[in-house]
Each structure stands twice: as structure tokens, then as C-alpha cells.
Amino acid sequence: MTAMELATASQYSIGVKILVLNNEFQGMVQQLQDLFYENRHSHTRMVNPDFVLLARSMGVHAIRCERMEDLESKMKEFLEYDGSRPVLMECLVEKNEHVFPMVPAGTALHDQLLHPNLRETAKKSN
């Protein structure tokens, strides 16, 4: 939560792989505000640091993927990194995409929300 974990992983040569899906929002909060509060956003936009520079400043190998066309090669580099040190990959992603399935607060697992495309598929299969 503070990024200092990067320094610890680097200091002790822990070969952890860190994937940052950066949509420049507090994604979970934005999703709740979109779905349950009529898109009224309050304090969800983030002013993030340059995660690649931050990671590199701590001795962490860092990769940024900004374009879909580069995803395969960048992901290959990320996954095949030798594990002798930590590696961070930042992917810039769509700002308004939601994460599903989602279980709204106070509900049971069987009340989970599916992506709109999957809801249609689920209706047809029932």
C-alpha cells in the first residue's frame, strides 16, 4: 500500500512479480459509485507516480505496457524474468472498465454481479 515493499523485495532479492493495472482511479471505489450511486464520483481519480521510475529507483526491474499491440511481448518479458530480483509491470488500462464477477457488500456469493456480456449468456443457458 505504500510501495516500500518494493524496496524490501529488492533489498532481499525476492523474485516477486508485481502487476499494476493502472486506470488512474481507485477502481473498486469507482465501480461501486458507477453501479450503485448513479456514476456520482467522489475522490476516486488518482494522481499516480510514475510506477516504472519508482520501481527502478528501488532497484526493481520495471516494464510499462501502454498499447495492446505490445502486451504479448511485454508480458513474455515479465513472466520470463529470471526471478533473481523483483519485477514490476505497469499496464495502462481502460479507465472505465469494471471488474467482474463482483459480490456487492452485504450480499452472498450467489448474488454476484456478472459482466453485462456474461449476464446475457447466463440468461440464455438457464
C-alpha positions in Angstrom: 0.0 0.0 0.0 3.0 2.3 0.4 5.3 1.0 -2.3 8.1 0.5 0.3 7.5 -3.3 -0.2 9.4 -2.8 -3.4 12.4 -1.6 -1.5 12.3 -4.6 0.8 11.9 -7.1 -2.0 14.8 -5.5 -3.8 17.0 -5.4 -0.7 16.5 -9.1 -0.1 16.4 -10.2 -3.8 12.9 -11.6 -3.6 11.8 -12.5 -7.1 8.2 -11.4 -6.7 6.3 -10.4 -9.8 4.1 -7.3 -9.4 1.5 -6.4 -11.9 -0.1 -2.9 -11.7 -3.3 -2.4 -13.7 -3.3 1.4 -13.8 -6.6 3.0 -14.8 -5.7 6.2 -12.8 -8.7 5.6 -10.5 -9.4 3.8 -7.2 -11.0 1.2 -9.4 -13.1 -0.7 -6.8 -14.5 2.6 -5.4 -15.2 4.0 -8.8 -17.0 0.7 -9.8 -19.2 0.9 -6.7 -20.0 4.5 -7.4 -20.9 3.7 -11.0 -23.1 0.7 -10.3 -24.8 1.8 -7.1 -24.6 5.6 -6.9 -25.5 6.7 -10.5 -21.9 7.4 -11.6 -21.5 10.1 -8.9 -17.8 10.0 -8.4 -16.2 11.3 -5.2 -12.4 11.3 -4.7 -11.7 8.3 -7.0 -9.4 9.9 -9.6 -5.7 9.2 -8.7 -2.7 11.2 -9.4 -0.2 8.3 -9.5 3.6 8.4 -9.5 5.5 7.0 -12.5 5.4 3.4 -11.2 8.3 2.4 -13.5 10.6 5.1 -12.3 9.5 4.4 -8.7 10.3 0.7 -9.0 13.6 1.4 -10.8 14.6 3.8 -8.0 14.4 0.9 -5.6 16.4 -1.5 -7.8 13.4 -3.3 -9.2 13.3 -4.3 -12.9 10.3 -2.4 -14.4 8.3 -2.7 -17.6 5.4 -0.5 -18.9 2.8 -1.6 -21.4 0.8 1.2 -22.9 -0.5 -0.4 -26.1 -2.4 -3.6 -26.7 -0.1 -4.4 -29.6 2.9 -4.6 -27.1 1.1 -6.7 -24.5 2.3 -10.1 -25.7 6.0 -9.2 -25.8 5.9 -7.2 -22.5 4.0 -10.0 -20.8 6.5 -12.5 -22.1 9.4 -10.4 -20.7 7.5 -10.1 -17.4 6.8 -13.8 -17.0 10.2 -14.9 -18.1 12.1 -12.6 -15.9 14.7 -14.7 -14.1 13.3 -14.3 -10.5 16.6 -13.2 -9.0 15.1 -9.8 -8.3 11.6 -8.4 -8.2 10.0 -7.2 -11.4 7.1 -4.8 -11.8 4.9 -4.4 -14.9 2.6 -1.5 -15.2 -0.2 -1.8 -17.7 -2.2 1.3 -18.6 -5.8 0.1 -18.9 -9.2 1.5 -19.9 -10.3 4.0 -17.3 -14.0 2.9 -17.2 -13.7 -0.9 -17.3 -15.2 -2.7 -14.4 -14.0 -5.9 -12.8 -16.4 -8.9 -12.7 -17.6 -11.0 -11.2 -18.3 -8.8 -8.2 -20.0 -9.6 -5.0 -21.7 -6.4 -3.7 -21.2 -5.5 0.0 -23.6 -7.3 2.3 -24.6 -10.0 -0.2 -23.9 -13.7 -0.6 -21.7 -15.2 -3.2 -24.6 -16.4 -5.3 -25.7 -12.8 -5.6 -22.6 -11.9 -7.5 -22.8 -9.5 -10.4 -21.5 -10.6 -13.8 -20.2 -8.6 -16.7 -23.1 -7.4 -18.9 -22.0 -9.7 -21.7 -21.9 -12.7 -19.4 -25.3 -11.9 -17.9 -26.9 -12.4 -21.4 -25.0 -15.7 -21.9 -26.1 -16.8 -18.4 -29.7 -16.0 -19.1 -29.7 -18.0 -22.4 -28.1 -21.0 -20.7 -30.7 -21.2 -17.9 
